[in-house]
Amino acid sequence: MSHATSTPSLTGRQLYLPRMSDCGAEVLAAAFRSAGLDATVLPAPDARTLELGARHLTGDECLPAKVTLGDFLKLVEAPGFRPEKAALFMPGSEGPCRFGQYGPQIRSVLHRLGYPDVLLMSPTDGDGYRQAGAFAPHLMRTAWRGVVSSDLVRKLLLKTRPYECVAGDADHAYAAALRTLCDALETAEPSPRAQLRSLLDTLTAIRDRFRAVPTRCERGRPLIGIQGELFCRMEDFSNGDLIRHVEACGAEAWLSDISEWIWYSNSAEGQRLRHHGRRWSVSMMQATLRDRVQRSDQCALHAPFAEDLRGYEEPENTEVILQAGLGYLPFTCTEGEMVLSAGKVDHFFRHGVDGIIDVSPFSCMNGIVSEALYPRLSQDHAGLPVKSVYVDGTGRDLTPELEIFLELARTYQANKPHARVYPPTFRKQPGVSALARETGLAPSLSLASSV
C-alpha cells in the first residue's frame, strides 16, 4: 500500500526520516533539501525508542518495526511538536516482508494517539520507489547519487578503521566526509552533469582524506562478509554495533551496500511487469531507462575508487546474485532479502572472504529461510563458515560467539580456494605469531563448518 503525498501537501512541513544508517539517511535528507524540502534525520534510536515502540505494538512485530515506530513516537511526544507541520518518510515494500506494513501501522498508531494531521510519505519498491520523485524533477537522481556515494564512504571507513594507527582517526574522517558529502548534495547545481562533477570532486577529496589516515595495513586479518535484513545490518543500535565487535575481535567487515537493495527493487519491478504481460509497456520503458541512468551514474562515481576498493568489488548487477542463488532459492517465485542472501554467498566466496554473518531481526522470515539454506551453501562453497545472528534489541554481548566464529574463519582462511585480492596499500602477510599478537586470537581449530 502506498501513501505518497503530493508536493502541495509538503509545503510548510518538515520531513523526518528514520535513521536506518547514519550515512544513508543523512544523504537522503540532503537530497530532499536539494529539492527545497525541509528534511531532517531523526536522532539515533535508544532505550526510549524500544519502550515507546513496544508500548503500541502486539509483540509479534520485528525489531525494525519497533524501532521505526518508537523513533517517530519520540518525535511526536517532544515539547512543541506540531502535527500539522510534520511529515514522516517511511518507505515500504510489496514483497512478503512485514516491511510493507510499517507505513499503515505507523499511520494507525498516530491516528489512535490523536495525530491524524501528520502526513506519511511512503513510496514502495513496486515501482522502484519512483513515487518519491513526484516532489521534484531531479530528486530521484540526486537521491540515487547520494546512496551510491554513501556506500562508497562507508566502504572507505570499514576498510580503514581496522588498520588505523590511532583509534578514532577513521571515525573522524568519516564524520567529516559525511558533512562534506551532504553539503555537496544539497547545493543546487544548474544541471545533472554539473552536479555529477561536483560530487566527483567531493568524493575525490573524501578519498584523499581517508588515504591520509595513518594505517598499518598488513595482510592476513580475516575478512567477514555482512549481509541479511537491510535495516538491522545497517543500523548500529539495532544490531548492537556488530561491526565494531567484529573489528574488536581482530577481523575486518565487508558490509553489503544499500544500493544492492535498490538494484534488486529495479529487477523485481521488471519481473512483475513481465509477469503481468507488460514487457513492452511505457512502465517497462521507464524502468529500463531509469536503470541505465542509475548504472551510468554509479559507474562514474565509482571511478575514483578503483585502486582503493580493489578486492571489494560488488556484483556487476543483481542478476549475477540472483542466478548464483537460483539453485537454492528461485527468485522467479520468491521475493525479499532471502534471495539476495542466497546468491551473495557465492560472490563473497569468490572474493576471498573468510566467513559470512547474516544479521536479521528475531522472527524475520527472510532470516529464517536464509538460515535454513546456509548449511548447504557452506558445504557447496568449501566449508565457508556462515553464521546467523538474530537481534531483538536486548543488547546481548555478541563477543563470545563472535570469537568462536572467527576461530572457524581463521581455520577456513588457511585453506580457502579463492585468495583475497588486496588494495595496493596492504603489505605482505605477517607471520602467524605477529597476527596472533596483534589480534589475541591465533588459529587453532581444524574444522570449518556452518554455524
Secondary structure as GFF3:
##gff-version 3
##sequence-region A 1 451
A	DSSP	alpha_helix	7	10	.	.	.	ID=ss1
A	DSSP	beta_strand	14	17	.	.	.	ID=ss2
A	DSSP	alpha_helix	22	34	.	.	.	ID=ss3
A	DSSP	beta_strand	38	41	.	.	.	ID=ss4
A	DSSP	alpha_helix	47	55	.	.	.	ID=ss5
A	DSSP	alpha_helix	63	76	.	.	.	ID=ss6
A	DSSP	three_ten_helix	83	85	.	.	.	ID=ss7
A	DSSP	beta_strand	86	89	.	.	.	ID=ss8
A	DSSP	three_ten_helix	98	101	.	.	.	ID=ss9
A	DSSP	alpha_helix	102	112	.	.	.	ID=ss10
A	DSSP	beta_strand	119	121	.	.	.	ID=ss11
A	DSSP	three_ten_helix	125	127	.	.	.	ID=ss12
A	DSSP	three_ten_helix	130	135	.	.	.	ID=ss13
A	DSSP	alpha_helix	139	160	.	.	.	ID=ss14
A	DSSP	three_ten_helix	161	163	.	.	.	ID=ss15
A	DSSP	alpha_helix	169	186	.	.	.	ID=ss16
A	DSSP	alpha_helix	192	211	.	.	.	ID=ss17
A	DSSP	beta_strand	223	228	.	.	.	ID=ss18
A	DSSP	alpha_helix	230	234	.	.	.	ID=ss19
A	DSSP	alpha_helix	242	248	.	.	.	ID=ss20
A	DSSP	beta_strand	252	255	.	.	.	ID=ss21
A	DSSP	alpha_helix	259	275	.	.	.	ID=ss22
A	DSSP	alpha_helix	282	302	.	.	.	ID=ss23
A	DSSP	three_ten_helix	303	305	.	.	.	ID=ss24
A	DSSP	alpha_helix	318	324	.	.	.	ID=ss25
A	DSSP	alpha_helix	337	350	.	.	.	ID=ss26
A	DSSP	beta_strand	355	361	.	.	.	ID=ss27
A	DSSP	alpha_helix	365	380	.	.	.	ID=ss28
A	DSSP	beta_strand	386	391	.	.	.	ID=ss29
A	DSSP	alpha_helix	399	413	.	.	.	ID=ss30
A	DSSP	alpha_helix	432	439	.	.	.	ID=ss31
###
